[in-house]
Amino acid sequence: MSRLPKLNFPAIRLRARRRGDGVEVWDSLRGIYLVLTPEEWVRQHLIAYLTAYCGVQPKRIVQEYAVALNGQPQRADVVVVGDRAEPLLLAECKAPCIPINGRTLAQAVRYNSVLGARYVILTNGLRHYCCECRDGEYVQLGGFPDLSGD
């Protein structure tokens, strides 16, 4: 795991194991080991941040949330759902070497056109962009939303 960069998130402890030439990390939400890719490194840090600092209960986090766009199956990286399983937050995670740009935002907006989440987060672990959808417009926030009341 030493090859992975330090991210702009608080440090977390991950349970990991060597498997062949790679490393797998324990995903406590799904109860399985996953290949530790740079994107997974970012996703695990984001999930830890959402639960520790944004008031999100782990049971409300869905990874690889199915989204059908024009009849084609897609997957949103992380979705936080409310009491009635309605999407509250959509997050797209990229590897640290992938810049967050207009294409990343367009991807998230396409997914959110189906999901209708109030918040959208784009992160590569180094830079984070948090937006709130207000009357069909995306307004950038100064930080991560507090979802403890949702």
Backbone hydrogen bonds, N-H to C=O, Kabsch-Sander energy under -0.5 kcal/mol:
donor,donor_aa,acceptor,acceptor_aa,energy
4,L,1,M,-1.5
8,N,125,G,-3.5
9,F,7,L,-1.2
14,L,12,I,-0.6
16,A,14,L,-0.6
17,R,24,E,-2.4
19,R,22,G,-2.6
22,G,19,R,-2.1
24,E,17,R,-3.2
25,V,34,L,-3.0
26,W,15,R,-3.1
27,D,32,I,-3.3
28,S,26,W,-0.9
31,G,27,D,-2.1
32,I,27,D,-1.2
34,L,25,V,-2.7
36,L,23,V,-3.1
37,T,35,V,-1.5
41,W,37,T,-2.2
42,V,38,P,-1.7
43,R,39,E,-2.6
44,Q,40,E,-2.8
45,H,41,W,-1.5
46,L,42,V,-2.7
47,I,43,R,-2.6
48,A,44,Q,-2.0
49,Y,45,H,-2.3
50,L,46,L,-2.9
51,T,47,I,-2.1
52,A,48,A,-2.3
53,Y,49,Y,-2.9
54,C,49,Y,-0.8
54,C,50,L,-0.9
56,V,50,L,-2.0
60,R,57,Q,-2.4
61,I,58,P,-1.8
62,V,60,R,-0.5
62,V,79,V,-3.1
64,E,77,D,-2.3
65,Y,76,A,-1.8
67,V,74,Q,-2.5
69,L,67,V,-0.7
69,L,72,Q,-2.8
70,N,68,A,-0.6
72,Q,69,L,-2.4
74,Q,67,V,-2.9
76,A,65,Y,-2.8
78,V,91,A,-2.0
79,V,62,V,-2.6
80,V,89,L,-2.4
81,V,60,R,-2.8
81,V,79,V,-0.5
82,G,86,E,-2.5
83,D,150,D,-0.5
85,A,82,G,-1.9
88,L,80,V,-3.6
89,L,80,V,-1.6
90,L,119,Y,-2.4
91,A,78,V,-3.1
92,E,121,I,-2.7
93,C,91,A,-0.5
94,K,123,T,-2.5
98,I,95,A,-2.1
101,N,99,P,-0.6
105,L,101,N,-2.1
106,A,102,G,-2.7
107,Q,103,R,-2.2
108,A,104,T,-2.2
109,V,105,L,-2.9
110,R,106,A,-2.3
111,Y,107,Q,-2.3
112,N,108,A,-2.8
113,S,109,V,-1.5
114,V,110,R,-0.6
114,V,111,Y,-1.2
115,L,111,Y,-2.1
116,G,112,N,-2.5
118,R,88,L,-0.6
119,Y,88,L,-2.3
120,V,131,C,-2.2
121,I,90,L,-2.8
122,L,129,Y,-2.7
123,T,92,E,-2.3
124,N,127,R,-1.6
129,Y,122,L,-2.8
131,C,120,V,-2.9
132,E,139,V,-2.5
133,C,118,R,-3.4
134,R,132,E,-0.7
134,R,137,E,-3.2
135,D,133,C,-0.5
137,E,134,R,-2.0
139,V,132,E,-2.8
139,V,137,E,-0.6
140,Q,138,Y,-0.5
141,L,130,C,-3.9
147,L,54,C,-2.8
147,L,145,P,-0.7
150,D,147,L,-1.1
